[in-house]
């Protein structure tokens, strides 16, 4: 996305890349209804919810182009494979179009690459096209850029459609440094793969920093819903304020 576009246009484009998210511990049915209402009103890319809310989202968003994403092996990445696959199958049966699976990052960090890969591959085998598989690396739990690079390579090699920075539940969220590493791996891939910064992306300036980085690495026109998503709950409000006022809210400056 060219940086010289008017800020309101950039904010509108960012909204189209948003996975509007409710993964709060106190999530409620009323909150999900409101989330879907806003998602349809503003035509975000997708909603991202706990698995038990997928069917309701499908019902509420039936007349829109908004995707339905859910999470599995979430948030700690340490569930038994059978449970993860059962949750994935149920979510897909309920109508989920996108699965965000947490890489078993503790196993990967400890050098147990084979079982890590087996989990990702097994989930990916269930997510048939046009379904979308996003693999959450949980970058704050990986010790350095080299391991983030290796994790992204593994996920992409196993068929991930997106690599996602974070669950939003760990101590740290997305960082530009990690996103650059992930984009470098994507750039070296022989197929189209997207990135999803998630966790701590809250302001207009936050969003633009990631889009500017994507443009630097991948080109001005690369960031579209098929290749770039923001995982966020409060970012939509900040982007709407930017459109309405032409500036970021004071609390974000």
N, C-alpha and C positions, 0 to 999 in steps of 0.2 A: 504494500500500500504506500504510494508516494507520500513523503512527509510534507510536501508543499500543498497538499489539498487542504481546503478549509477545515477547521477543527470540527465543525458540526458534521461535515461529511465523513470525517474519520470516525467520529463517534457512532454515526449510523452504521457504518461498515462494521465496526467492532461489535455492535449489537447482533448483527447477522452471524457472528462467529461464536456466540455465547451459548454454552451449556448451562442454562439457568438451573441452579442446584439447590436442593433441600436434603441434606444429609445430616441434619441436626439430630442430636440424641433425643430431643423432645418433639420430634416431628409429629404432625397431626394430620388427620384427613382434611380438616378445614384449611390448613396451610398448603396442602397439596392442591386443593381446588383453586386457591388463590394463585399459586405458582403457575398452574396450567393456564389460568385466565390471562395472566401477564405474558406468559410465553406466546400464546396465540395472538394477543394484542400487538406485541412488538415483533413477532416473527423471528424469534431467536432460532438458533440451529437445532437445539434439543433441550429437553429437561433431563436432569439427572437426579434420580430418587432411589430410596431404598427399594429392594425387590417387592415388598408387600404392596407398594403403591403403583406398580407398573400397570395393572389392569385398569385402575381408575384413570390413570393418565391417558391410556389408550382410548378410553371412552370419551374423556373430555377433549382430546385433541384430534378426534377422528376426522374433523373437517379442516384440518390444518396440515401444513407440511413439516411441522415440528417433529423431530425425532424423539424417541423414548429411550433414554439410557438408564442403565442401572449398574450397581456395583456388586462384585462377588469377591470372595476371599478378602473381605474388607472389614476393618481397616488394617489389621495387623499382619495380613499376609501369611497366616499360619494355620488355616483351617485344613482339615483332612480333604484329600482330593475328591473323595466320594461326595462329601457335602457340597463342595464347590461345584462339581458337575451337576449335582441335583438342583442346586439353586440356579445354575445357568439354564438348564433345561426348562425349569418352571418359568423363569423370567421370559425366555423366548416363547414358550407356549402362551404366556399371558400377553405377548405382543411387543416385548422389548425389541428395538431395532439396533441397539448399541450396547455392548457389554464392556464395562471398565473393570478389568481384573487386576488385583494387586499381585505383582510379582512376589513370590516367596523370598523377600529381600534378605531375611536373616540367613536362610540357607545359602543364597547366592553369595552373600558377604563372607560366609564361612567356607566358601569354595565348593559347595555342593551344587555344581552346575547341572548335573544330569536330572535330579528331581525337580529343580527349578524349571528347567526346560520342559520336562514332562507335564507339569501343571499348565504352563502357558499353551503348549501344543494341544493338550486335551481340551481345554476351553475353546481354543481356536477352531478345533475340528467341529465343534457344535455351532459355531457362529458362521453359518453358510452365507455367501453373498446373496443379497446385498447388505447383509448384516455387517456391522462394524465392530472390530475388536480393538479396544484401547488397553494398553498394558501400562499400569501405574508402577513406576520405578521406586518411588519413595526416596527421593534423592537425599533428603536429610539424614537417612539411615545408611547411606553409602559413603565411605570415608574420603574419597577423593575423585578428581575428574576422570582418572583412568578407569575406576570402577564404574562410574556413571556411563562412560563411553562403552565399556564392555557390556553393561546391562542393556543399553539401548541397542547395541549390535545383536545381542542375543534375541531380544524381543522382536526386532525387525526381521532377523533371520528366520524366526518361527512364524512369521506371517502377520505381525501386528500391523493394523492399519494406522494406528496412532501410538506414539509413546507419550505418556503423561507424567508430569513431574512428581505429583504428590497426591496424597489422600486428603490433605487438609486437616488430618487428625494428629499428625506427629508434631514434634516441636518446631520444625521448620517447614516452609512451603516452597513455592517456586523461587528460583533465582535466575538472574540473567546469565550468570556464569554457567550454570548447569544447562540452561536452555541452549546456549551456544554450542556446548559439547554435543547435545542431542541433535541439534540442527546440522552439525558437521557430519554426524553419522547418517542422518537422513540424506544429506547432499551426496554422500558416497554410495547410497543405495541404488540398485538398478531398477527400482520400481517406486511408485508414488506412495509416500508415507507422510503422515501428518504429525503435528506436535500439539499437545494440550498443556499449557501452563495452568496450574491449579494450586490454590493455597496462597492466600495473601495478595492476590491481584484484586485490588479494591477501588482504585482511582482511575480517572482518565489518563493521567500521566503514567501510571503502572501499565495500563493496556498499551499505550502508544510505545512505550519502551520495548515491549516484547514484539510488537508489530514492526518497529523500526529494525530490530535485530533480525527478524525473519526476512525482511526486505534486503538487508545487508548480505545475508548468507545465501538466500534462495532467489532473490529478485523481487522487484516491486509488486508484481501481480500474482505472486505465489500464494499469499494468505487468503484463501477462500474456505468456505465451510468444509470442503472435502479434504483440506490439508491443515487447517488451523482452527483450534477451539480454545476458548477460555472456560475454565471450570470455576464458577463463582456464584455467589448468592447476592452480594451487595453491589457488584459492578454495574448492573443494569441501572440502578438509581443514579450512580455517578455519571454514566454516559447520557442519561436523559437530561440531567441538569446541564451538562455541557451543551447539548443540542438546544435547550431552552434559553440558556443565558449567554452562551458563547464563551464561558469560562468554567473552570473547575470550581467546586464548592470550596469555601474557605477552609474547611476542616481537612481538605486533601492537599492544600498548598504547602 
